Amino acid sequence: MSEVQRERLDVDILFVGAGAATLSAAIRLADLCTERGIDMPSIMVIEKAPEIGGHQLSGAVVDPIALKELMPDFMQKGFPLQYEVTQEWVYMLFEKSAIRVPIVPPPFQNHGNLVVSLSDMVKWLGKQCEERGIDVYPNFAARRPIFEGDRVAGVQINDLGVDKDGNQKGTFEPGPEIYAQCVVFGEGPRGSCTKRVVEEFNLAGANPQVYETGIKEIWRIQPEKAVPGRVIHTAGFPLDWAPSAARGSTT
């Protein structure tokens, strides 16, 4: 593999991972250049999923304050809103029963926040990037960071046409190397390139990140029981009653 000839692509700024944070950062950078009359640098966003939004599987309750700062007219631009939160309920679950908690803790109070599909929101942000002349490339999975001395110079994209043992097949196509003056990693939890950068430059610090495994469920309920704007938080069954028991929510 070391002898493979790879295409080289050069951009000014490279964002690795097309999540809400990286797409918003690219939009803000482009808008700042426009506001200040500066020629916009070449900006590229790469995403491992086959399409933008393909790896954002969650529904979400979003505080609109950041969207308003990023794009004051976001609603006029077709933001994919489901509905606004009008109710918050908290339930303690048991194996065969549930108790509604009469008080909603402040962190669970979401009145006025927006219920969205995170996938749809990311797709919308991707379109906003493209309208600003930002190159957005899905199906470009970064395999490894490229180091030059004490800096990250870019990333190598995954090869295509490789079997499970790493051997080249007849359809082999080498992934290009993308170089940039600035590389921003937004791969999500436990990103493979980010892990190597953290190890290379000893960035973990005194309080390294910790991770837990989470499970997402999609429930189909009777239409008459669905109340637009209601958010329900739960705790308890089927989890053990322990301090680390995770909380869930549904809308």
N, C-alpha and C positions, 0 to 999 in steps of 0.2 A: 504493500500500500504506500510505502514511503516514496516509491518511484513513480507514482501516478502523477501525471501532469494535470494541474488544476487551473481552472479559469480564475483570474483575479478580478474582483470588483472593488472599486474605491468610492467611498462616500464620505461626507463630512461627519455625519452623526448617525450612529446605528443603534436602534432599539431592538433588543432581543426579547421577544414575547409580546404578543398583541393583546394584553389585558387592558382593563379600564385605566389603570395608572399610566402605563407607557403610552397608550394612545392619547390620553389627556395631556401628557407632557409634550408629546409631539405637536399637538394642536396648539398648546400655549406657546411653544417656541415659535411656530409659524406666525401666530397672531402678533407676538411681540415684534417680530421682524417687520411685519406690515405696519404696525403702529409707529415704529421708529424710523421707517423709511430705509431699512437695511435690506440688502439683497439676501434672500433666504438661502441658507446653506442647503446642500443636498442631504435629505433626510430619508432614511429607509427604516421600515419596521418589518421584522420577519416573525413568522408564527409557525409553529410546528403542526397545528391542526390543518386539515385539508381546506377549511374555510374559516374566515374570521368569526369568532364566537363559537367555534366548534368544541372547545374544551371548557367553556363556561356553562356548567350544567345546572346552576342554582337559580332559584328565585331569590329576590333580594328586596329588602326595605332600605331605600336610599334617602339620606338626608340631602335635600336639593341645594344646600348652601354652596357646595363646591361646584355644582353644575352652573349655578347662577353666576359664580365668579368666573368660571371658564367661558361660558357662553350665555350672556344674559337673556338672549332670545331663543334658548334651547327648545322651548315648547313650540315656538313658531317654526322651528326647523324640523319638526316632525319627530321629536323625542318619543320613543315607544313606551308611553306610560300605560300601565294597566288601570290603576286607580290610586287615590290617596287614602292613607290610613285614617279611619274614623273611630275605630274601637281597638282596645288592647285587652285581652283576657289572659290570665295566668292560671294554669291547672297543675295540681299535684296528682300524678297518676299512680294508681295501684293496679294489682293484677286484674281485678274485676270491678273496679270503681274509680272515680275521679272526684276531686274536690276543687272547686274554683276558689282561688285565693282572692279575698276582697280588696287587697291593695296591690296596685301595679308598681313595682320598684321603678325608680327614675330611669335606669338604663333601658327598661322595656317600654317606655312611653314614646310612641312614634307618631302622635297626632301631626298631620300635615306632611309627613314623609311620603315617599312615593314607592309603590309596589311595582316592581319591574321583573321581567325576565332578564337575567344578567347577560345571557347570550344575545338577546335582541339589542340590549343597550350597547354591547361591545360592537356588534355589527353596525349600529348607527354611528358610533364613534369612528369606526373604520372608514365609513363613507365621508364623514366630516374631514378626516385626514386627506383622503383622496381629492376632495374638492379644493384643498389648499396646496395641492401639488406634491404631497408626501407619497413616496412609494411604499405600498403595503403589499407584502408578499406572503400569502399563506402557503402551507406545505413546504416551508423552508425551516427544517429543524436544525438548530445549531448543535453540532457534535462536540466541539471542544473550543475553548478560547485560544487565541493566538497571542503569545507573549513576545514582546520585543524589549529586552532588558527589564526594567522595572515598571513597565506599563502594559496594559492590554491593548493590542493593536487591532484586534478584530476577532472573527470567529470563522471556523470551518463548518460548512453545511454538510449534513449527512450524505453519504453516497447512496445511490439507487442501484438496484440490481445486485444485491449482496445476500447470500444465504445466511442461515442462523449461525453458522460457524465463522462468518466473516469472509467467505470465499466469493470471488467475483463470478457472477453468472453471465450468460450471453447478453443480457440486457444491462450490464454494468454501465453506470454513468457516474463519474466522479463529482462529488459536491464541490462547488466553488469555494474560494476563500474570500471573505468580505473584510476589507480593511477600512478603518475609520479613524478620524482624529479623536472622536469621543465615542465610547461604547457604553450603553446603558443596559443593565441586565434587569429584566422584569419577568422572569420565568415562572413566578409563582413559588409555592412551597417546595423546598428541596430541589431547586433547579440544578441540573447537572453541571452546566457551565459555571453557575454562581458558586457551587461547592468547590470547584477547582480554583476559582479566583480567591475565595476565602482562604483556602489552604495555602495557595502560593504566596499570598501577602500577609498571612497570619491576621486575618480580620475578625476572627471569632470574638476576641475580647474576653473580658471577665465574665460576661453573661451571654454565652452562646445561645442561639435559638434552639428551642425544643419543639418537638412535634408529637401529635397524637393522631391516631387513625379515626376518621369520622365516617359515618354512613348517611347517605342521603336517600330518602324515600319519596316517591310520588304517590299520593293517595287519590283515588277516584271516589268522590262522594256524590250523594244525590243532589241534583241542581238546586232543589228548594232549600237545602241546608247550607248552600254557599252564600255567604254574605259579603259582597264587595266592600273592601275597606276594613274588614275585621282581621286582626292579627292575633293568633293564639300561641302563647309560649307554654311549654310543658317541661316538667321535671319528674324524675322518679322512674317507675316501671317502663321498660324492662331492665333498666340499669339498677345496679346496687345503690343503696343509700349510703354513699360515700362522698366526702368533700369534693372529689374529682369528677363526680357524675356530671355528664354534659347536659346542657339544656337544649331543647329543640324549639322550633317555631314553625308555624304554618300560617298560610293566609287564605 
